[in-house]
Amino acid sequence: MRSPTYFEDTLQEARLSKKALEKKESADVCVIGAGLAGLNVALSLVELNKNVVVLEEHRVGDSASGRNAGMVCSGFQREPLEIMQLIGYEVQLNNSVTVIAYLYIYKSYFNKKAKTLWSWASEARDLILYRVHKLKINCGIEKSGQLTLSCYPGVITSNLVSLINRNFGTSFKFWTKEEVRAIYKSTFYHSGLYDPDSFSLHPLNYVLGLARACESEGARIYEESKAIEIRQNSQPGRPWVVCTPHSSVECDYVVLTKSFSVDFSCNTKFERSLASCYTYIMVTEPLGKRIREICGPHPVCDDRLSLSYYRILPDSRLLWGGLACAFPIKSTQKQIKLLRQDMLQAYPQLEDIKIDYVWGGKLAFGWDLMPLIQEKNGIWQVSGFGGHGLIPTTLCGSLVACAISSNYADTRWKILSESFQPKYTGWPFTTFWTFLYLKAFQLRDYFVFKFQKRD
């Protein structure tokens, strides 16, 4: 096995200078966390002429932001819901299977709010492309679309795709079973939904490119500078002080984007509304023309709750991710074994290939599997991007920055905040309930596939 991730071995953007905060700082806004959420907030703020300091506990891009699959998929991550009653349209669901997680926004918000959120997500997707071009971020954009493949017959239908296109203004395309299997040589899949507007990129290069852009616009980023306390300022001046082990930042606003490893509490209800799970990614050896004869050019997600996702990398390797679980899998060999089993379920013809990389990460999500934004007295908390972070972090960064820079005159953030508020997730037994939830769906899938006739 090689270094921790494939993306670290293929890094082209330069790392930051590893500068820690050792003297007192003063800023309009202190952003805690230099991942996708924190850097998008910071970049949007400096573009609006705000003075920004970013504090990162470790190094930029070391967590899920620089270790994900790099698939920029349209819309949001969403808990799989039965489509019936969503907009008064009924679809026969075989085996009680629910479909296409990210296409469905909470039932009571399917009206104008839902369409507004979807249009904002589309604008955020375009903003990623614009920034990559404008800032010359060397992250290897691949505009090959994205394909959602159904593991169950009769779930993704042409009527469903047409309905979504009519209501959201999307340009999704329905793929029949024959069209899917002509390109993806697997009997595991049935019909599919193709999104031509999605794309993929090198996540670590992208995150470091955002950090470089923040610094070039005047933001100060301090790595290995863990925020250990947020307190009110007892001295005249800016109202908040964010403390690190060796210094502090005085500021007017604090934006907390860290989901875990926080030693203080700002909003107990918000923090206890977050659940976590672990997911893993492996990357194969270079496979040359062989992989393109088996898998098509489009990145893939399937429609199971504990889904798999994969794409062909530029050097003909196959990146394969999945294994959502409540507890970490500590053995590297077990990670590989389980990921291989998942891959071979769909592509048994890849049994002889070697694995060069495997790594994992911890994701945060709320009850609705939608981004969470909360604000109280100038302290913002933004989280819940697990499993679908590239577009929502861009969107939320813009919403928070516009609200702060306008002194709260811009209230667009409230549409998202009020639509999807923090909900109780079983604290202090959240991990246990997450385990039961995931295991129930994994067992359901196991028995469905065991007794379902594959054709």
HELIX and SHEET records of a PDB file:
HELIX    1   1 TYR A    6  ASP A    9  1                                   4    
HELIX    2   2 LEU A   36  GLU A   47  1                                  12    
HELIX    3   3 ALA A   64  GLY A   66  5                                   3    
HELIX    4   4 ASN A   94  SER A   96  5                                   3    
HELIX    5   5 ALA A  101  LEU A  103  5                                   3    
HELIX    6   6 LYS A  107  TYR A  109  5                                   3    
HELIX    7   7 LYS A  112  LYS A  134  1                                  23    
HELIX    8   8 SER A  158  PHE A  168  1                                  11    
HELIX    9   9 LYS A  177  ILE A  183  1                                   7    
HELIX   10  10 PRO A  203  SER A  216  1                                  14    
HELIX   11  11 THR A  268  GLU A  271  1                                   4    
HELIX   12  12 LYS A  289  ILE A  294  1                                   6    
HELIX   13  13 THR A  332  ALA A  346  1                                  15    
HELIX   14  14 PRO A  348  LEU A  350  5                                   3    
HELIX   15  15 LEU A  390  SER A  405  1                                  16    
HELIX   16  16 TRP A  413  SER A  419  1                                   7    
HELIX   17  17 THR A  430  PHE A  451  1                                  22    
SHEET    1   A 6 ARG A 220  TYR A 222  0                                        
SHEET    2   A 6 VAL A  52  LEU A  55  1                                        
SHEET    3   A 6 GLU A  25  ILE A  32  1                                        
SHEET    4   A 6 SER A 248  LEU A 256  1                                        
SHEET    5   A 6 TRP A 240  CYS A 243 -1                                        
SHEET    6   A 6 GLU A 229  GLN A 232 -1                                        
SHEET    1   B 6 ARG A 220  TYR A 222  0                                        
SHEET    2   B 6 VAL A  52  LEU A  55  1                                        
SHEET    3   B 6 GLU A  25  ILE A  32  1                                        
SHEET    4   B 6 SER A 248  LEU A 256  1                                        
SHEET    5   B 6 ILE A 379  SER A 383  1                                        
SHEET    6   B 6 LEU A 372  LYS A 376 -1                                        
SHEET    1   C 2 MET A  71  VAL A  72  0                                        
SHEET    2   C 2 PHE A 199  SER A 200 -1                                        
SHEET    1   D 8 LYS A 173  TRP A 175  0                                        
SHEET    2   D 8 GLY A 192  ASP A 195 -1                                        
SHEET    3   D 8 GLN A 146  LEU A 149 -1                                        
SHEET    4   D 8 VAL A 300  ASP A 302  1                                        
SHEET    5   D 8 TYR A 309  ILE A 312 -1                                        
SHEET    6   D 8 LEU A 318  CYS A 325 -1                                        
SHEET    7   D 8 ALA A 275  THR A 284 -1                                        
SHEET    8   D 8 ILE A 355  PHE A 365 -1                                        
END                                                                             
